[in-house]
Amino acid sequence: MRASLLQIAVDEGESVDARRRRAASLVREQAGADLVVLPELWTTGAFSFESFGAEAEPLEGPTYEVMAKAASDAGVWLHAGSIPERDPDGPLYNTSLVFSPDGELAAAYRKIHRFGFDKGEAVLMGAGSELVTVRLPEITIGLATCYDLRFPELFRGLVDAGAEAVVLPAGWPERRRSHWTLLARARAVEDQMFVLACGTAGTHAGVAQAGYSVVVDPWGEVLAEAGGGEEVLTVEFDPAKVGTTRGQFPVLKDRVLGVERPRR
């Protein structure tokens, strides 16, 4: 299976429409890949909080239309990163979109864990409430977004839902880049799955981005890693390695569930 992670920069001098067109062109260039991935909130910038409201769009808005056509043109499964979604009956959401090779929407995931500690995304966006998986011909992927990476229980839930890989778009800050790689490897090891984590380059609202998109296998080995700038990271991997790893080292079978907390 071949995956391409599109680590693009969010340049404040580039309009959202121009960035949509550029991203769509990059997607089309990946024709022949099985899966293409874009980062989190690449239309606005993950830390450009003041633009979330102005640039928010309905689920089937302009980004949906452009990305659906790009997926169809390239004939790829496309995780189109996430957008600020405006729900007509509710708040904004940080919502990921996945398209099939015929341009149909296969899944949408509203980010569950919002970053900001009572400011920024944490107060401007609503929280998702559903775990989402998508069955590709070769593998079942689970969906997570950026800050979700710090919450292992979400990944265990995706394992229980049948995920063999997690695709995670992000706008991860450079100052915590060491956590990015560490946590991606940890989630891969503890859940015996592939982790495909696609970040952004450049600077969002003064916050330098980590870049360093990474693909990790079920043993925690880094199969491919980008640098800090704009880059297309392409990697080939064998989805069967999930089953092989879980068979050789069946740690997931030893999980003990429902343990009561000690009384105090």
GUKOL-130060 format. One record per residue: residue in one letter; y negated, z negated, x of N, C-alpha, C in turn. Coordinates in nm, 3 decimals. Layout:
REM GUKOL-130060
(A (Y Z X) (Y Z X) (Y Z X))
...
END
This chain:
REM GUKOL-130060
(M (0.118 0.000 0.085) (0.000 0.000 0.000) (-0.123 0.000 0.088))
(R (-0.222 0.081 0.053) (-0.344 0.089 0.133) (-0.464 0.039 0.051))
(A (-0.540 -0.052 0.111) (-0.658 -0.108 0.045) (-0.780 -0.085 0.133))
(S (-0.894 -0.059 0.070) (-1.021 -0.043 0.140) (-1.121 -0.143 0.082))
(L (-1.175 -0.229 0.169) (-1.276 -0.327 0.130) (-1.411 -0.275 0.175))
(L (-1.503 -0.259 0.081) (-1.634 -0.199 0.109) (-1.736 -0.309 0.132))
(Q (-1.757 -0.345 0.256) (-1.849 -0.453 0.293) (-1.990 -0.393 0.306))
(I (-2.059 -0.384 0.194) (-2.192 -0.323 0.193) (-2.300 -0.430 0.206))
(A (-2.418 -0.386 0.248) (-2.534 -0.475 0.256) (-2.619 -0.459 0.131))
(V (-2.685 -0.566 0.095) (-2.780 -0.562 -0.016) (-2.920 -0.565 0.045))
(D (-2.985 -0.451 0.047) (-3.117 -0.435 0.106) (-3.220 -0.444 -0.005))
(E (-3.314 -0.539 0.007) (-3.412 -0.558 -0.099) (-3.503 -0.436 -0.116))
(G (-3.507 -0.348 -0.016) (-3.586 -0.227 -0.028) (-3.516 -0.114 -0.099))
(E (-3.390 -0.134 -0.134) (-3.310 -0.034 -0.204) (-3.300 -0.071 -0.351))
(S (-3.328 0.021 -0.440) (-3.321 -0.010 -0.582) (-3.176 -0.032 -0.624))
(V (-3.159 -0.101 -0.735) (-3.024 -0.125 -0.787) (-2.957 0.008 -0.821))
(D (-3.031 0.100 -0.882) (-2.972 0.230 -0.915) (-2.928 0.304 -0.790))
(A (-3.010 0.299 -0.685) (-2.973 0.368 -0.560) (-2.849 0.304 -0.499))
(R (-2.839 0.172 -0.509) (-2.721 0.104 -0.454) (-2.597 0.136 -0.535))
(R (-2.611 0.149 -0.665) (-2.497 0.191 -0.747) (-2.447 0.327 -0.703))
(R (-2.540 0.420 -0.683) (-2.501 0.555 -0.642) (-2.434 0.553 -0.504))
(R (-2.489 0.472 -0.415) (-2.431 0.463 -0.280) (-2.292 0.403 -0.284))
(A (-2.275 0.297 -0.362) (-2.143 0.234 -0.373) (-2.043 0.330 -0.435))
(A (-2.085 0.403 -0.537) (-1.995 0.500 -0.601) (-1.952 0.607 -0.503))
(S (-2.045 0.652 -0.419) (-2.011 0.752 -0.319) (-1.908 0.698 -0.220))
(L (-1.925 0.572 -0.180) (-1.827 0.509 -0.089) (-1.690 0.498 -0.154))
(V (-1.688 0.465 -0.283) (-1.560 0.457 -0.354) (-1.492 0.593 -0.353))
(R (-1.566 0.698 -0.381) (-1.507 0.832 -0.385) (-1.452 0.873 -0.248))
(E (-1.514 0.825 -0.142) (-1.466 0.856 -0.007) (-1.331 0.791 0.023))
(Q (-1.290 0.696 -0.061) (-1.162 0.626 -0.037) (-1.046 0.689 -0.113))
(A (-1.065 0.809 -0.164) (-0.956 0.879 -0.233) (-0.832 0.879 -0.144))
(G (-0.719 0.843 -0.201) (-0.596 0.828 -0.125) (-0.558 0.683 -0.104))
(A (-0.655 0.591 -0.119) (-0.623 0.449 -0.115) (-0.558 0.408 -0.247))
(D (-0.487 0.297 -0.245) (-0.431 0.242 -0.369) (-0.528 0.149 -0.438))
(L (-0.607 0.077 -0.359) (-0.699 -0.024 -0.412) (-0.827 -0.022 -0.331))
(V (-0.941 -0.024 -0.399) (-1.073 -0.032 -0.336) (-1.144 -0.154 -0.393))
(V (-1.216 -0.227 -0.306) (-1.279 -0.353 -0.347) (-1.425 -0.355 -0.303))
(L (-1.512 -0.396 -0.394) (-1.654 -0.418 -0.365) (-1.683 -0.568 -0.367))
(P (-1.797 -0.612 -0.310) (-1.826 -0.755 -0.303) (-1.882 -0.814 -0.433))
(E (-1.912 -0.941 -0.426) (-1.973 -1.015 -0.537) (-2.120 -0.980 -0.553))
(L (-2.163 -0.961 -0.677) (-2.305 -0.944 -0.712) (-2.378 -0.849 -0.617))
(W (-2.312 -0.738 -0.584) (-2.372 -0.643 -0.491) (-2.487 -0.565 -0.552))
(T (-2.501 -0.568 -0.683) (-2.614 -0.498 -0.744) (-2.744 -0.574 -0.721))
(T (-2.736 -0.707 -0.715) (-2.857 -0.789 -0.705) (-2.868 -0.867 -0.575))
(G (-2.754 -0.906 -0.519) (-2.750 -1.002 -0.409) (-2.713 -1.138 -0.465))
(A (-2.614 -1.201 -0.405) (-2.559 -1.325 -0.462) (-2.658 -1.441 -0.460))
(F (-2.758 -1.435 -0.372) (-2.856 -1.544 -0.366) (-2.992 -1.505 -0.421))
(S (-3.002 -1.388 -0.481) (-3.128 -1.343 -0.541) (-3.136 -1.394 -0.684))
(F (-3.142 -1.525 -0.697) (-3.132 -1.588 -0.828) (-3.239 -1.538 -0.926))
(E (-3.361 -1.514 -0.871) (-3.472 -1.478 -0.959) (-3.452 -1.342 -1.025))
(S (-3.360 -1.261 -0.970) (-3.338 -1.128 -1.028) (-3.220 -1.123 -1.124))
(F (-3.145 -1.232 -1.137) (-3.027 -1.230 -1.223) (-3.063 -1.191 -1.366))
(G (-3.164 -1.256 -1.420) (-3.201 -1.230 -1.559) (-3.250 -1.088 -1.580))
(A (-3.334 -1.040 -1.487) (-3.392 -0.907 -1.502) (-3.288 -0.797 -1.485))
(E (-3.191 -0.820 -1.397) (-3.091 -0.717 -1.368) (-2.960 -0.735 -1.443))
(A (-2.949 -0.841 -1.523) (-2.825 -0.862 -1.599) (-2.801 -0.745 -1.694))
(E (-2.675 -0.714 -1.716) (-2.639 -0.599 -1.799) (-2.519 -0.634 -1.885))
(P (-2.501 -0.564 -1.995) (-2.381 -0.587 -2.075) (-2.258 -0.546 -1.997))
(L (-2.142 -0.593 -2.041) (-2.018 -0.561 -1.971) (-2.004 -0.410 -1.951))
(E (-2.027 -0.334 -2.056) (-2.016 -0.188 -2.049) (-2.153 -0.125 -2.027))
(G (-2.222 -0.177 -1.926) (-2.355 -0.129 -1.893) (-2.353 -0.024 -1.783))
(P (-2.465 -0.006 -1.713) (-2.475 0.101 -1.613) (-2.377 0.089 -1.497))
(T (-2.352 -0.034 -1.450) (-2.256 -0.048 -1.340) (-2.116 -0.011 -1.387))
(Y (-2.080 -0.056 -1.505) (-1.951 -0.019 -1.566) (-1.935 0.133 -1.569))
(E (-2.036 0.202 -1.618) (-2.026 0.347 -1.633) (-2.010 0.417 -1.498))
(V (-2.091 0.376 -1.400) (-2.086 0.440 -1.269) (-1.954 0.412 -1.198))
(M (-1.908 0.287 -1.207) (-1.785 0.250 -1.137) (-1.660 0.308 -1.205))
(A (-1.661 0.316 -1.336) (-1.547 0.376 -1.407) (-1.530 0.521 -1.364))
(K (-1.640 0.594 -1.354) (-1.632 0.734 -1.312) (-1.589 0.746 -1.166))
(A (-1.640 0.656 -1.080) (-1.602 0.660 -0.938) (-1.453 0.635 -0.921))
(A (-1.399 0.537 -0.997) (-1.256 0.509 -0.989) (-1.174 0.630 -1.032))
(S (-1.219 0.695 -1.141) (-1.148 0.812 -1.191) (-1.157 0.928 -1.094))
(D (-1.276 0.950 -1.039) (-1.295 1.060 -0.945) (-1.208 1.043 -0.821))
(A (-1.197 0.919 -0.771) (-1.119 0.892 -0.650) (-0.971 0.875 -0.680))
(G (-0.937 0.844 -0.806) (-0.798 0.819 -0.842) (-0.745 0.691 -0.781))
(V (-0.829 0.585 -0.783) (-0.790 0.458 -0.721) (-0.803 0.344 -0.822))
(W (-0.728 0.238 -0.797) (-0.758 0.112 -0.861) (-0.883 0.057 -0.794))
(L (-0.980 0.018 -0.874) (-1.109 -0.026 -0.820) (-1.143 -0.165 -0.872))
(H (-1.150 -0.260 -0.779) (-1.213 -0.388 -0.811) (-1.361 -0.368 -0.778))
(A (-1.443 -0.353 -0.880) (-1.583 -0.315 -0.862) (-1.673 -0.433 -0.831))
(G (-1.619 -0.537 -0.767) (-1.699 -0.655 -0.737) (-1.742 -0.722 -0.866))
(S (-1.854 -0.793 -0.860) (-1.902 -0.860 -0.981) (-2.047 -0.824 -1.009))
(I (-2.084 -0.842 -1.135) (-2.220 -0.814 -1.183) (-2.272 -0.936 -1.258))
(P (-2.404 -0.950 -1.271) (-2.457 -1.048 -1.364) (-2.444 -0.992 -1.506))
(E (-2.349 -1.044 -1.581) (-2.322 -0.994 -1.716) (-2.404 -1.070 -1.818))
(R (-2.467 -0.997 -1.907) (-2.541 -1.059 -2.017) (-2.456 -1.051 -2.144))
(D (-2.407 -1.166 -2.187) (-2.333 -1.173 -2.311) (-2.433 -1.181 -2.425))
(P (-2.428 -1.090 -2.521) (-2.527 -1.093 -2.629) (-2.522 -1.219 -2.712))
(D (-2.409 -1.289 -2.709) (-2.394 -1.411 -2.789) (-2.389 -1.537 -2.704))
(G (-2.423 -1.525 -2.574) (-2.411 -1.642 -2.488) (-2.496 -1.629 -2.363))
(P (-2.459 -1.704 -2.257) (-2.536 -1.704 -2.134) (-2.502 -1.584 -2.045))
(L (-2.559 -1.583 -1.925) (-2.519 -1.488 -1.824) (-2.387 -1.533 -1.763))
(Y (-2.309 -1.438 -1.713) (-2.186 -1.468 -1.641) (-2.180 -1.386 -1.513))
(N (-2.112 -1.439 -1.415) (-2.081 -1.366 -1.292) (-1.945 -1.302 -1.315))
(T (-1.944 -1.175 -1.350) (-1.825 -1.111 -1.405) (-1.775 -0.998 -1.316))
(S (-1.647 -1.005 -1.283) (-1.580 -0.900 -1.204) (-1.516 -0.798 -1.297))
(L (-1.516 -0.672 -1.251) (-1.460 -0.562 -1.329) (-1.352 -0.492 -1.246))
(V (-1.238 -0.464 -1.308) (-1.131 -0.390 -1.242) (-1.099 -0.267 -1.326))
(F (-1.098 -0.151 -1.259) (-1.073 -0.024 -1.327) (-0.943 0.038 -1.277))
(S (-0.874 0.104 -1.367) (-0.752 0.178 -1.331) (-0.792 0.314 -1.274))
(P (-0.696 0.387 -1.215) (-0.728 0.518 -1.158) (-0.773 0.622 -1.259))
(D (-0.757 0.596 -1.387) (-0.809 0.690 -1.486) (-0.946 0.647 -1.540))
(G (-1.004 0.543 -1.477) (-1.137 0.499 -1.514) (-1.143 0.403 -1.631))
(E (-1.029 0.354 -1.676) (-1.026 0.257 -1.786) (-1.044 0.115 -1.732))
(L (-1.111 0.030 -1.808) (-1.126 -0.109 -1.769) (-0.992 -0.180 -1.784))
(A (-0.937 -0.229 -1.673) (-0.808 -0.297 -1.676) (-0.823 -0.448 -1.693))
(A (-0.936 -0.503 -1.647) (-0.957 -0.647 -1.657) (-1.101 -0.681 -1.627))
(A (-1.145 -0.792 -1.684) (-1.274 -0.852 -1.650) (-1.252 -1.001 -1.629))
(Y (-1.314 -1.055 -1.526) (-1.298 -1.198 -1.493) (-1.435 -1.262 -1.478))
(R (-1.460 -1.365 -1.556) (-1.582 -1.443 -1.544) (-1.558 -1.559 -1.448))
(K (-1.637 -1.563 -1.342) (-1.621 -1.663 -1.236) (-1.619 -1.804 -1.294))
(I (-1.518 -1.880 -1.255) (-1.499 -2.014 -1.310) (-1.583 -2.118 -1.237))
(H (-1.582 -2.115 -1.105) (-1.657 -2.213 -1.025) (-1.789 -2.153 -0.980))
(R (-1.898 -2.209 -1.029) (-2.032 -2.156 -0.998) (-2.093 -2.237 -0.884))
(F (-2.150 -2.167 -0.789) (-2.206 -2.233 -0.672) (-2.353 -2.272 -0.695))
(G (-2.393 -2.383 -0.633) (-2.535 -2.418 -0.636) (-2.566 -2.566 -0.647))
(F (-2.468 -2.649 -0.685) (-2.494 -2.794 -0.694) (-2.617 -2.822 -0.781))
(D (-2.609 -2.782 -0.906) (-2.712 -2.807 -1.006) (-2.839 -2.725 -0.986))
(K (-2.827 -2.612 -0.917) (-2.937 -2.516 -0.908) (-2.877 -2.378 -0.885))
(G (-2.961 -2.276 -0.886) (-2.912 -2.140 -0.861) (-2.809 -2.097 -0.963))
(E (-2.702 -2.037 -0.913) (-2.597 -1.984 -1.000) (-2.541 -2.091 -1.094))
(A (-2.532 -2.214 -1.046) (-2.470 -2.321 -1.123) (-2.544 -2.350 -1.254))
(V (-2.673 -2.320 -1.259) (-2.748 -2.344 -1.383) (-2.785 -2.214 -1.455))
(L (-2.785 -2.103 -1.381) (-2.825 -1.976 -1.441) (-2.710 -1.901 -1.506))
(M (-2.587 -1.932 -1.464) (-2.469 -1.861 -1.513) (-2.379 -1.955 -1.593))
(G (-2.314 -1.901 -1.693) (-2.211 -1.976 -1.763) (-2.082 -1.974 -1.682))
(A (-1.992 -2.066 -1.712) (-1.864 -2.074 -1.642) (-1.756 -2.001 -1.720))
(G (-1.678 -1.920 -1.650) (-1.561 -1.860 -1.712) (-1.455 -1.966 -1.740))
(S (-1.358 -1.932 -1.821) (-1.256 -2.031 -1.859) (-1.114 -1.976 -1.854))
(E (-1.096 -1.852 -1.812) (-0.962 -1.791 -1.816) (-0.922 -1.735 -1.680))
(L (-0.797 -1.765 -1.642) (-0.739 -1.700 -1.525) (-0.699 -1.557 -1.563))
(V (-0.717 -1.465 -1.467) (-0.692 -1.324 -1.496) (-0.605 -1.264 -1.387))
(T (-0.500 -1.194 -1.428) (-0.418 -1.115 -1.337) (-0.412 -0.971 -1.386))
(V (-0.384 -0.881 -1.292) (-0.372 -0.739 -1.324) (-0.248 -0.685 -1.255))
(R (-0.166 -0.615 -1.331) (-0.046 -0.556 -1.274) (-0.076 -0.416 -1.224))
(L (-0.073 -0.396 -1.093) (-0.080 -0.265 -1.031) (0.062 -0.213 -1.014))
(P (0.082 -0.086 -0.989) (0.220 -0.037 -0.972) (0.296 -0.108 -0.862))
(E (0.226 -0.147 -0.754) (0.293 -0.204 -0.639) (0.294 -0.357 -0.638))
(I (0.197 -0.420 -0.707) (0.177 -0.563 -0.689) (0.094 -0.618 -0.805))
(T (0.112 -0.748 -0.835) (0.027 -0.814 -0.934) (-0.083 -0.889 -0.860))
(I (-0.208 -0.858 -0.894) (-0.319 -0.925 -0.829) (-0.382 -1.028 -0.922))
(G (-0.427 -1.138 -0.864) (-0.506 -1.236 -0.935) (-0.651 -1.219 -0.896))
(L (-0.742 -1.257 -0.985) (-0.885 -1.239 -0.961) (-0.953 -1.374 -0.938))
(A (-1.034 -1.379 -0.833) (-1.115 -1.496 -0.803) (-1.244 -1.446 -0.741))
(T (-1.346 -1.531 -0.735) (-1.476 -1.488 -0.684) (-1.537 -1.596 -0.595))
(C (-1.566 -1.562 -0.472) (-1.644 -1.641 -0.377) (-1.612 -1.791 -0.379))
(Y (-1.696 -1.872 -0.441) (-1.682 -2.019 -0.441) (-1.547 -2.064 -0.495))
(D (-1.482 -1.983 -0.577) (-1.347 -2.014 -0.624) (-1.252 -2.039 -0.507))
(L (-1.282 -1.983 -0.391) (-1.194 -1.995 -0.275) (-1.175 -2.140 -0.234))
(R (-1.269 -2.225 -0.269) (-1.262 -2.367 -0.231) (-1.178 -2.452 -0.327))
(F (-1.118 -2.389 -0.427) (-1.047 -2.465 -0.530) (-0.902 -2.418 -0.538))
(P (-0.813 -2.484 -0.463) (-0.674 -2.437 -0.453) (-0.600 -2.440 -0.585))
(E (-0.641 -2.526 -0.678) (-0.571 -2.532 -0.805) (-0.586 -2.402 -0.884))
(L (-0.698 -2.333 -0.868) (-0.714 -2.204 -0.934) (-0.611 -2.104 -0.881))
(F (-0.590 -2.105 -0.749) (-0.493 -2.012 -0.689) (-0.351 -2.047 -0.731))
(R (-0.320 -2.176 -0.743) (-0.187 -2.214 -0.792) (-0.167 -2.168 -0.935))
(G (-0.273 -2.173 -1.013) (-0.263 -2.121 -1.149) (-0.234 -1.973 -1.151))
(L (-0.295 -1.899 -1.058) (-0.269 -1.756 -1.050) (-0.126 -1.728 -1.003))
(V (-0.075 -1.810 -0.911) (0.066 -1.798 -0.870) (0.156 -1.815 -0.992))
(D (0.130 -1.917 -1.072) (0.212 -1.943 -1.191) (0.202 -1.829 -1.292))
(A (0.089 -1.755 -1.286) (0.071 -1.640 -1.376) (0.130 -1.512 -1.319))
(G (0.195 -1.522 -1.202) (0.264 -1.407 -1.146) (0.193 -1.336 -1.034))
(A (0.079 -1.387 -0.987) (0.004 -1.318 -0.882) (0.080 -1.319 -0.750))
(E (0.077 -1.204 -0.684) (0.135 -1.189 -0.551) (0.026 -1.164 -0.447))
(A (-0.095 -1.143 -0.495) (-0.212 -1.127 -0.409) (-0.333 -1.173 -0.489))
(V (-0.436 -1.218 -0.419) (-0.563 -1.248 -0.484) (-0.670 -1.160 -0.420))
(V (-0.748 -1.096 -0.505) (-0.861 -1.016 -0.460) (-0.987 -1.095 -0.490))
(L (-1.066 -1.120 -0.383) (-1.178 -1.212 -0.394) (-1.305 -1.147 -0.338))
(P (-1.393 -1.098 -0.424) (-1.525 -1.053 -0.377) (-1.615 -1.173 -0.355))
(A (-1.708 -1.161 -0.260) (-1.791 -1.277 -0.228) (-1.927 -1.235 -0.175))
(G (-2.020 -1.329 -0.183) (-2.147 -1.323 -0.114) (-2.157 -1.451 -0.033))
(W (-2.075 -1.461 0.071) (-2.056 -1.586 0.147) (-2.161 -1.596 0.257))
(P (-2.229 -1.710 0.270) (-2.334 -1.721 0.372) (-2.279 -1.731 0.514))
(E (-2.354 -1.673 0.606) (-2.311 -1.668 0.746) (-2.297 -1.807 0.805))
(R (-2.378 -1.901 0.763) (-2.374 -2.034 0.824) (-2.244 -2.109 0.795))
(R (-2.167 -2.062 0.697) (-2.037 -2.124 0.669) (-1.923 -2.024 0.688))
(R (-1.943 -1.931 0.779) (-1.842 -1.826 0.800) (-1.709 -1.883 0.846))
(S (-1.709 -1.991 0.926) (-1.582 -2.047 0.972) (-1.498 -2.096 0.854))
(H (-1.562 -2.145 0.749) (-1.488 -2.188 0.629) (-1.425 -2.069 0.558))
(W (-1.496 -1.958 0.559) (-1.451 -1.836 0.491) (-1.312 -1.794 0.540))
(T (-1.300 -1.778 0.671) (-1.172 -1.735 0.727) (-1.066 -1.843 0.713))
(L (-1.105 -1.967 0.739) (-1.011 -2.078 0.729) (-0.952 -2.089 0.589))
(L (-1.037 -2.084 0.487) (-0.990 -2.101 0.350) (-0.910 -1.981 0.301))
(A (-0.949 -1.861 0.344) (-0.870 -1.743 0.306) (-0.729 -1.754 0.361))
(R (-0.716 -1.799 0.485) (-0.583 -1.815 0.544) (-0.507 -1.929 0.477))
(A (-0.577 -2.037 0.445) (-0.511 -2.150 0.380) (-0.455 -2.112 0.244))
(R (-0.535 -2.041 0.163) (-0.487 -2.000 0.030) (-0.367 -1.906 0.044))
(A (-0.369 -1.818 0.143) (-0.257 -1.726 0.163) (-0.130 -1.802 0.200))
(V (-0.142 -1.899 0.291) (-0.025 -1.975 0.338) (0.032 -2.062 0.227))
(E (-0.054 -2.139 0.160) (-0.001 -2.235 0.064) (0.054 -2.168 -0.061))
(D (0.007 -2.048 -0.092) (0.055 -1.977 -0.211) (0.145 -1.859 -0.177))
(Q (0.168 -1.836 -0.048) (0.257 -1.730 -0.001) (0.224 -1.597 -0.069))
(M (0.099 -1.558 -0.052) (0.048 -1.436 -0.113) (-0.048 -1.367 -0.016))
(F (-0.080 -1.242 -0.047) (-0.186 -1.173 0.024) (-0.321 -1.219 -0.032))
(V (-0.419 -1.231 0.056) (-0.557 -1.257 0.014) (-0.644 -1.145 0.070))
(L (-0.712 -1.075 -0.020) (-0.804 -0.967 0.019) (-0.944 -1.013 -0.020))
(A (-1.022 -1.053 0.080) (-1.152 -1.114 0.058) (-1.261 -1.022 0.109))
(C (-1.346 -0.973 0.019) (-1.449 -0.875 0.052) (-1.587 -0.937 0.039))
(G (-1.656 -0.950 0.151) (-1.791 -1.008 0.151) (-1.898 -0.902 0.165))
(T (-2.023 -0.949 0.169) (-2.137 -0.860 0.187) (-2.196 -0.878 0.326))
(A (-2.271 -0.777 0.369) (-2.347 -0.783 0.493) (-2.495 -0.799 0.458))
(G (-2.578 -0.811 0.559) (-2.722 -0.816 0.535) (-2.769 -0.955 0.496))
(T (-2.881 -0.959 0.425) (-2.945 -1.085 0.385) (-2.983 -1.079 0.238))
(H (-2.949 -1.182 0.163) (-2.986 -1.192 0.022) (-3.091 -1.300 0.006))
(A (-3.210 -1.264 -0.032) (-3.316 -1.361 -0.058) (-3.331 -1.459 0.059))
(G (-3.325 -1.407 0.180) (-3.342 -1.490 0.299) (-3.216 -1.558 0.348))
(V (-3.103 -1.539 0.279) (-2.977 -1.603 0.318) (-2.890 -1.499 0.389))
(A (-2.869 -1.518 0.519) (-2.786 -1.426 0.596) (-2.642 -1.432 0.548))
(Q (-2.581 -1.315 0.530) (-2.445 -1.307 0.479) (-2.342 -1.301 0.592))
(A (-2.225 -1.354 0.564) (-2.124 -1.368 0.668) (-2.061 -1.236 0.707))
(G (-2.042 -1.145 0.608) (-1.960 -1.029 0.640) (-1.817 -1.074 0.664))
(Y (-1.754 -1.017 0.767) (-1.620 -1.057 0.809) (-1.519 -1.058 0.694))
(S (-1.523 -0.953 0.614) (-1.418 -0.935 0.513) (-1.283 -0.941 0.581))
(V (-1.184 -0.991 0.509) (-1.056 -1.018 0.575) (-0.940 -0.996 0.479))
(V (-0.828 -0.949 0.535) (-0.703 -0.937 0.461) (-0.599 -1.022 0.534))
(V (-0.538 -1.114 0.459) (-0.443 -1.210 0.515) (-0.308 -1.193 0.447))
(D (-0.200 -1.202 0.524) (-0.067 -1.185 0.465) (-0.008 -1.320 0.423))
(P (0.109 -1.321 0.357) (0.163 -1.447 0.304) (0.201 -1.551 0.408))
(W (0.207 -1.515 0.535) (0.231 -1.612 0.643) (0.101 -1.662 0.703))
(G (-0.012 -1.615 0.652) (-0.141 -1.657 0.704) (-0.190 -1.575 0.821))
(E (-0.121 -1.465 0.849) (-0.164 -1.379 0.958) (-0.276 -1.286 0.911))
(V (-0.379 -1.272 0.993) (-0.489 -1.182 0.961) (-0.446 -1.039 0.994))
(L (-0.436 -0.955 0.891) (-0.396 -0.817 0.910) (-0.512 -0.728 0.951))
(A (-0.632 -0.761 0.903) (-0.751 -0.683 0.935) (-0.874 -0.769 0.906))
(E (-0.976 -0.749 0.988) (-1.099 -0.826 0.971) (-1.218 -0.739 1.011))
(A (-1.321 -0.742 0.930) (-1.443 -0.667 0.957) (-1.533 -0.746 1.051))
(G (-1.641 -0.682 1.091) (-1.745 -0.751 1.165) (-1.853 -0.801 1.072))
(G (-1.975 -0.816 1.125) (-2.081 -0.873 1.045) (-2.167 -0.773 0.971))
(G (-2.160 -0.644 1.008) (-2.245 -0.544 0.946) (-2.174 -0.466 0.838))
(E (-2.243 -0.363 0.788) (-2.180 -0.278 0.687) (-2.056 -0.210 0.746))
(E (-1.949 -0.209 0.668) (-1.823 -0.157 0.720) (-1.726 -0.131 0.605))
(V (-1.641 -0.031 0.622) (-1.528 -0.012 0.533) (-1.404 -0.059 0.607))
(L (-1.343 -0.165 0.556) (-1.225 -0.222 0.618) (-1.102 -0.170 0.544))
(T (-1.019 -0.092 0.612) (-0.901 -0.034 0.550) (-0.776 -0.091 0.616))
(V (-0.679 -0.127 0.533) (-0.557 -0.189 0.584) (-0.438 -0.142 0.502))
(E (-0.325 -0.127 0.566) (-0.200 -0.098 0.498) (-0.110 -0.221 0.506))
(F (-0.046 -0.254 0.395) (0.043 -0.371 0.393) (0.158 -0.345 0.297))
(D (0.263 -0.423 0.313) (0.384 -0.407 0.233) (0.390 -0.515 0.126))
(P (0.371 -0.483 -0.001) (0.375 -0.585 -0.106) (0.506 -0.661 -0.112))
(A (0.616 -0.600 -0.064) (0.746 -0.667 -0.067) (0.749 -0.791 0.021))
(K (0.651 -0.804 0.109) (0.649 -0.920 0.199) (0.630 -1.051 0.124))
(V (0.571 -1.044 0.006) (0.555 -1.167 -0.074) (0.692 -1.223 -0.112))
(G (0.776 -1.139 -0.169) (0.910 -1.183 -0.207) (0.993 -1.226 -0.088))
(T (0.982 -1.152 0.022) (1.056 -1.187 0.143) (1.014 -1.324 0.195))
(T (0.884 -1.346 0.201) (0.832 -1.473 0.251) (0.874 -1.590 0.162))
(R (0.861 -1.571 0.032) (0.897 -1.679 -0.060) (1.047 -1.705 -0.058))
(G (1.127 -1.602 -0.026) (1.271 -1.622 -0.014) (1.311 -1.690 0.115))
(Q (1.245 -1.655 0.225) (1.278 -1.713 0.355) (1.232 -1.857 0.366))
(F (1.121 -1.889 0.302) (1.063 -2.024 0.313) (1.020 -2.067 0.173))
(P (1.115 -2.112 0.091) (1.089 -2.132 -0.053) (1.013 -2.261 -0.086))
(V (0.899 -2.277 -0.024) (0.821 -2.400 -0.041) (0.771 -2.416 -0.185))
(L (0.743 -2.306 -0.254) (0.690 -2.318 -0.390) (0.791 -2.381 -0.486))
(K (0.920 -2.372 -0.450) (1.022 -2.434 -0.534) (1.020 -2.586 -0.526))
(D (0.957 -2.640 -0.423) (0.955 -2.785 -0.402) (0.830 -2.851 -0.458))
(R (0.752 -2.777 -0.532) (0.634 -2.837 -0.594) (0.677 -2.947 -0.691))
(V (0.606 -3.057 -0.691) (0.629 -3.168 -0.783) (0.510 -3.175 -0.876))
(L (0.533 -3.147 -1.002) (0.424 -3.141 -1.099) (0.422 -3.266 -1.185))
(G (0.307 -3.294 -1.239) (0.295 -3.404 -1.334) (0.302 -3.543 -1.272))
(V (0.268 -3.556 -1.144) (0.270 -3.687 -1.080) (0.152 -3.769 -1.132))
(E (0.180 -3.891 -1.175) (0.074 -3.976 -1.228) (-0.005 -4.038 -1.116))
(R (-0.133 -4.053 -1.139) (-0.218 -4.122 -1.041) (-0.191 -4.271 -1.046))
(P (-0.199 -4.339 -0.932) (-0.176 -4.484 -0.933) (-0.284 -4.557 -1.013))
(R (-0.242 -4.660 -1.081) (-0.339 -4.739 -1.157) (-0.412 -4.835 -1.064))
(R (-0.539 -4.858 -1.095) (-0.619 -4.950 -1.013) (-0.661 -5.071 -1.095))
END
